[in-house]
Amino acid sequence: MNPGADEGPQFFDGSGCPLDFGCADCDACWDGKDNDCDGLRDGWEIGCNSACPGTPIVIDTRGDGFHLVGLSAGVRFDLLGNGHPMRTGWIQGDEALLVLDRNGNGIIESGRELFGNVARLRSGRHAQNGYMALAELDENGDGVLDARDAAFATLRLWFDRNVNGRTEPGELVTLAQSGIGGIELNYRESRRRDPHGNEFRYRAKVYGPGPANRFSYDVIFVQQP
């Protein structure tokens, strides 16, 4: 990852709210009712309409770092959950998307089944980031999602082995099968970018076997509508 890479477009914020990637995670401009930017406060529409990205949680399952792909090697996927697939950066190799097959059809169809700002909370509002959506599954409130939470067993890791944006047999595995014992929910801001323009916005520790440090990141893939 290259924290010194191009920071991308900057949006007018008017109140100190950091909108360098759009409106999705800022209470000052977004009321969380939808993900198509209709819920913006007055004066924020231009910036948000320029970019309203989806932000899935990605996990480095082996602790050897992230090697995401950019637009040229990426996929078309309905990241925003609006029925319109877009060109987007993507995972590869041992990186996996954290997913929940909400309709049980064995296919991850859109960003609504990922953990990001497209995920819908119990309140009906959209989450501001993936960790907020994940926190609703922390039944015992200990700040870690693990086997002591019933929902842990329902989560899957999506290894898109052939990088085509489609869920295929053998690509969805349980966290336990990948040696992941828990995900911390106490996330920290990162704001790092890789050479392709994928932004690693928030991170949290992941518990797995061996001494390697493992992390999950709420990633803003480089995207092209």
N, C-alpha and C positions, 0 to 999 in steps of 0.2 A: 504494500500500500504506500502511496506517495502523498503525504500530507501537504506537499508544496505544489501540487498540481493546480490547474486552472480552477478557480472557485465558481465558474459558471455565472449565470445572470443574477443580478441583484435587483430586488424589488423594493419599491418605495414602502416604507413602513410607517413613518409619521409618528410613532410613539415609542421607538426603541425595540419593537418586537423583531426578532431575527427572522427575516423572511427570505433568506438567501436561496431557499428551494421552493418557496410557495407558502400557502396559507395553512397547510394541514395540521401543524402542531402548535398553533398559537391561539390562546384563548382571546387575545385582544382583538382578533379579526375573524375568528371562526367559531360558530356556535355548536359544531359537531353534529348537526342534524342530518347532514348528507355529505357526500364526497364529491359533488359536482360543482362546488363553489357557490351554490345559491345561498348558503347561510352566512356569507361574509357581512361584516359590519360595513357601514357606509365608508366609501372611499378606498376599499381594498380590492375591488373587482378586477382591475387591470392586472395587478401582479398575480393574482391567483389564476386568472384565466390563461396566463402565460405558462403556468406550470402547476399542476395539481397532482403530484406523483404518488404512486403507491409505494409502500415501504414494508416489505416482508422481512421477517426474522430469518437469518441464515446462520447455520451452525457449522463450525469447523470441527468435524468429528474426530480427526486424528491429532489435532493440535499442531499442525505443521503450517498454519497460515492459510490465507484465502488467496485463491487464484481465479477470480471471476472473469468472465468474458465481457467484451464490449458490444456495441451495436452490430458490428460487421460479422461477429461470430455468435450473436445472440439469437433470440427466438421471438416469435409472435405469441403473445399471451394476454388474456384479458385481466391485466393486473389491477385495474380499477373496478372490476366487477360490474361494468356497465354494458356488457354485451359487445364491446368493441375491442378486439385484440389490438395490441400495439407492439411495435418493435422495441425490445428492451434488452439490456444487459442481463446476464444470467449466471447460474451456478455451473460448476463442472467438477468432475473428479470426486473427491471425498467431501465436498461441501454439500449441504442439504438444506432444503427449505423446511421449516417447521410448519406442519399443516394439520388440519382437522377436517376429515371427510364428513362434512355436516349432513349430507343426504345419503351417505352410506353406499354410494354407487361405485366406489373403488377408483374414482377419477377426481383429480383436483382440477376443477373447471375454471376457477377465477380467483381473484384476490380475496373474495369473500371467504375462501377456505384456507387462506394464509393468515398469519398474524402480523398485521400492520394497520395502517390508518384506514383501511377499507373494512376491517373487521367491525362488526356491530356489537355494541355492548348490550347488557340486559336492559338498560334504560331505553334502548332504541337508537341512541346516538352512536356515531362512529367513534372508534378509539382514536386518540391522537398519535399513538404509536403502538407497535406490537406488544410491548411489555405491559401497557395498560390493559390490552385485551387479554393477555395471558394471566394477569393478576386476578381476573375474575374466577379463574379455575383453582386458585390457591385456597382450598376449603378450610384448612386449619390456620390460615393467616400467618404462617411463619416466615414468609418472604422467599420461600423456595418452592418451586413446583417439582414434586417428586412422587415416589410411590405411595406416600401417605395421603396424597390427594387422588381421589377416584378418577378424575379426568386425565391423569397422567397416562393411564393405560390406553386411552382413546386417541392420544396424539400419535402422529406419524412423522417420520423424516422422509422427504421426497428426494431421492438421488436421481436426478435426470441424467442417467448415464450417457445417453446419446445426444444430449443437449438439443432437444427438439420441442420442448415446451408442452409435451403430451405425456400423460401418466401411462406407463406401460407395465406389464407384468414384472414383478420383482423389484420395482422402483420404490414402493412404499414399504417401510419397515418400522417396527416399534422402536422407541428410544432405547429400551432395554436390549434389543437385538444389536444396537450399535454401541452398547456399553455406556450410554448416557444415563447417569443416575439422578440427575437433577439440574434445574436451571434456576439461577438466582433471578429474582425480580427487581432487585435494587440496581437499576441500570445507571450508567454514567454517560455523559455526553462525550462523543469522540470527534466528530467532524473531520475525519480523514478521507482522502480520496485515493483511488488507485489510478494507474495510468490511463485507464479507459474512461474515467469520469464517474465510476460508481462511487457513491458517497457512503461511508460507514458512519451513520449519524449517532447511534447509541449502542452501548455494549453492556453485556452482563456475563458473569462467569458461568461456565458449564462444568458440571462434575462428571468425570469419566475415569476410566482405568489408567493406571500408570502415572508418571510424574509430570507429563506434559500439561501445560496450561491450555485450557480450551475456553473459547469464548463464543457467545452468540452475538450477532450484530443485527440491529434494525437498519437495513440497507436501503438506500435510495438508488435503485438501478438507474443508469443512464437510459433515457427513454426517448422514443420518437413516435408521436401519435400517428 
